[in-house]
Amino acid sequence: MQSDEVIALHPAESGMQLGRALLHALHNAGISVLYQDREMKTVWARNMRAPWVSDTADSNGILPAAQADRIGAAKRDVIASGNPQRLEISVPVEDGIRWFQVWIDADHGDGGTVQGVVTTMVETTEQKRREQTLTTLLREVSHRSKNLLAIIQSIATQTGRYSDGIGDFLTRFRGRLQSLASSQDLVTSSNWRGAALRELVSGQVGRYGGDPVRSLRFQGANPYLNPNAALHIGLAMHELAVNSVSYGALSQPDGFVEVTANLTADDTGTSLSLTWAEAIGANDNRRSEKRFGSVALERVVPASLNGTATLEIAAGRLEYRLVVPHGNFETD
């Protein structure tokens, strides 16, 4: 027998096989179908599941009254007009809400009169949940984007205030934008959860201090920072790293910086104490200058995190200490 031959089936057998195939399709796709006559009496039903089934064989028997009334009214309209209708139905359940799409079509006889009504029900709960999740995520992205733009605007304003001309502004502003981008990459790669402190610090120092294994000595706790804390602490680490490459320890071949993170508990909760320490040149007297770096470290960053900060430069040593409350990080 050739592979392209068609096997002829008896009409009755063909119809039976088609019916069985359609029943399997309905079951696998989770589709419920109900046929009722003009008096709304059930003639047949296939693959009926909750909430469409009840002890009385009334398809609306266990639906909330309001939804049952909607479907009943739609069926009567379809029988009267012959025009199809489509409804979205929500059904409260113990663990939330189930959603369904309901199609109601008229069954027209040979003369065109409406003999009955076909109701098709498909559950769309998972699709609805995905849509709701996407909507929530888009709102979150919009919120975070506005926050990020506000940070960029603040950086641009402060950088311009303390820059010596357009060239100096562009150099400093680009570096700060790249710092934000680096921190933002960590945030987005974690599905907006945030960033681990050690990875954040290592990334910022590595952008200017070469190999972080050599140039960075990190000790202490490694909490997970929320997105806002990651961006602002990343900015603080950027300013310190640029400072160090220009004037401090990272400007020396064998120089390194020490970053220590400690978690302390008191009556108000757990706080993160982050300290950056390094050796600097003996003649470095930048502490008295007005620079955006010091403004960001002492005012902008701590204020954005509801924390406190100190920057001390004396006796050939720079030490920056930032203390932020627990709302900015997780320890588990």
N, C-alpha and C positions, 0 to 999 in steps of 0.2 A: 504494500500500500504506500503510495506516494505521501510525503510529508505535508503537501499542500492540499490534500483531499479534505473535504468537509463531510463530516459524519451527519447524516440526516437523522433527526429524532422524530418520534411520534409527537404530534402537537400536545397531547395531554402530558406526556413525559417531559417534554420541553418546558411546559408551563409549570409543572411541579418542581423541576430543577431550578427554574428561574425564581419561583416563590421561596424555595429553601435558601437560595443564594442571597436573595434580598433580605430574608430574616437574619441571616448571618451578618450581613452588612449593617443592618439596623442595630443589632446587638453590639458589634465591634465598635461602631461609631457612637454608641450611646444615644441613638435617636429613638424617640417614642412617637408612635403614630396612632391616631384615634379617628375613627369614622363614625359620624352620627347622622341620623336622618333629619328631616325638616323639623320634627318635633323634639329634637335634641336627645333622642334615645340612642344609646350606644349600639351600633350594629356589629362592629368588631374593633379590636385594639391589638396592637403589637408592641412588644418590648416596653410595656408600661412599668415604670418604676416610681418610687416615691419622688416627689410629692403628688404624682398624678394618679396613683391608685388608692383605693379605699375599699372597705367592706361592702359598700353599696354599689360599686362599679361606676359610680359617678366620678368622672375625671377631675372634677373640682372639689371632691369631697373633703380632702385634707389640706387644701390650700387656705391661706388666710382669707377671710371673708371679702376684703377689699379686692384682692387679686382675682378671686373666683368671680366676683361681680364684673370685673373688667373683661375677663375672658368670655363670660356669658354674654355680655352686651356686644362684644365684637363678633361673636358667632351669629347672633341674631341679625346684626347689620350685614354680615356676609350672605346669610340666607336671603335677606330681603333685597339686597342690591346685586349680589353675584360678584362683587368686587373683593379681592383678597385684602387681608390686613396682617400687619406684623406688630407684635408686642414684645416688650422687654419686661420680664417678671422677676421680682426679688422675693425670696422666701426665707424668713428668719429661721435659723436652726441653732442648736446648742452652741456650736463653735463659730458662729458668725452668720453670714448670709450666703445663700445659694442663688445664682443668677441663671435665667433661662431666656433663650430666644424662642418665641412662639409664632409660627406661621399658620394662618387660618385661610383655607382656600375653599371655594365653592365647587361641588361636584355637579357639573352640568350634564343633563341627559341629552338624548339625541335631538330633542326639540329645543334645546337651549334652556329649559327650565332647571332650576336648582333642585336637585334631588336630595342633597345632603351636604355636609361640611366635613372637610378633612383638616385635622389639627396636628401639626408637627411640632414637637418640642425637642430642643437641643440645649443641654447644659453648657453654659459659658462662664462658669465660676472662675476657673483658672485663668481664662483670658481676661476676665474683669479684674482679677487680682494683679495680673501683670500690667494692665493698663493703669491701675491705681498706683502700683509701685513705680512705674515709669513717670507718672505725674508727680509723685512725691520726690523722685530723684531730680526731675527737671526743676522743681521749685528749689531744691537744695542747691543745685548747680547755680541757679540764678542768684540765690542768696549769697553763696560763697563768691561768685563772680563780682557781685557788688562790693563785698568786703575787700576783695583783692584789688579792685579798682580804687577803692578809698585809700588803701595802703599805698598804692602806686602814686596816687595824687599827692598824698602827704610826703612821700619820699621826694617827688619831683619838686615840691614847694621848698622843702628844707634843703635839698641839694642845691637848688638855685640860690637860696639865701646865703649859703656858705661857700659858693664857688667863685673862683677868680677868672671869670670870662666863660664864653660858650664852650671852648675846648675842654676846660677843666670840668664844666658841668656835664658834658656828654660822656667823658671818661668815667666819672664817678657814678653817674646815673645808670649807664649801661652795666657797670659792675653790680650795682644794687639790683637791677632788674634780673640779671643772670643769677644772682643769689636767690631771689624770690622764685625764679623758674626752677632752680635746683631743688629747693624745698617743696615746691608745688608738685614736682615729679614724684617725690616720695609720698606725698599725700594722696595723689590720684592713683598711684600704684597699689595703695592699700584700700581702694574703694572709699576714699574720703575719710577713712578712720583717723589717719594722722601719720606719725612717724616716730620711730624709736630714736631716743636722744643720741645714743652713741653713733648711729648711722648718720644722723643729721650733722653732728659736729664733725665727724670724719669727712663727710662730703664737702663741707664748707672749707675746712682746713686743707683738704686735698686739692682744691681748686687753686690754691696759692702756695701751699707749703710743700709741694712735691708729694713724696710717699708719706701718707699719714702714719704708717707703721713707725717711721723714723721721726717724723716731725711732731707727732701728737702722742702724748701719754695720758690716756683716759683712765680714770679710776672711779669706782663707786657704783651707784645704782644706774640702771638703764630703763627708766620709765618710758611709757608710750605717750607721746605728746598729742594733744588734739590738734586739728588743723590750724586753728588760730595761733596756738602756742608754737607749733612747728615753724610757721612763717616768720613770727617775730623773733624767736630764739635763733632761727637760721640767719635772720638779718643781723642780730647781735654778733653771732659767730663770724659772719662775713666782715663786719666792721673791725673786729679784733684781728682777724687773719690779715686783712689788708694793711692794717696798722703795723702788725708784726713783720710782714714782708718788707715794708718800707723802712721801719725804724727799729724793730725789736728783734726777738730771738730768731725768727724765720728769715731774717736778712743775713744770718750767719750760716756758713756751710754745715755746721753740726748743731745748729740751734733747734730747739724744740719748745713746745708749749705744754703746760700741764692743765688738764681740765678735770675737775673733781665734782661729782654729783652725789649729794647726800640727801636722804629723806629723813625729816624730823617731824615728830608728832607732838602736838600740844593741845590745849583746850579747844582750839579752833579747827583742828584737823591736821592732816599731813601736808607738809610743805616740801618743795624741792629747792635745795640750795645748790646753785651751780656756780662754780668758781673757775675763772680762767687766770692763770698765773704764768709769767715769763720774765726773763731777764731782759733789760733794755740798756741802751747806751747811757753812760754816766752823764752826758750833756743833754740828754733828751728832756726838754722842758715843755712838752706839748700840753701838759695839764692845764696851763693857763690860757691856751688859745681857744677861740670860739670856732668849733668845727661841728659839722653835722654828725660825725662819728660819735663824739661825746654826748651830743644831744640825744641821739638815738639810743645809746647805751644807758644813759642815766634818766631819761624822761620818756621817750616814745615807747620803748620796749616794755619797761615795767608798768607804765600806765595802761598799756594794751592788755596786760595780763593780770591786772589788779595786784601787782607785786611791788617789790622795792629793789633798788640797785645802788651800788656804790662803785666808783672807779677811782682807784688810788695809784698814783705814779710817784714813787719816791725811792731813794737809795738804790738806784739801778734796778728797780723791779716794778712791773705793772701787775696790778691785781684787780680784776673785775668780779664782783659778786652779785648774782641775781637770785632773788628769792621769790618764788611764785606759789600760790596756794594750790590745793589739790584739784580744784576744778579744771585745771589746765592739763592734767595728765592722768594716766591710769597706771597702776602698779601690778595688776594681775596679767 
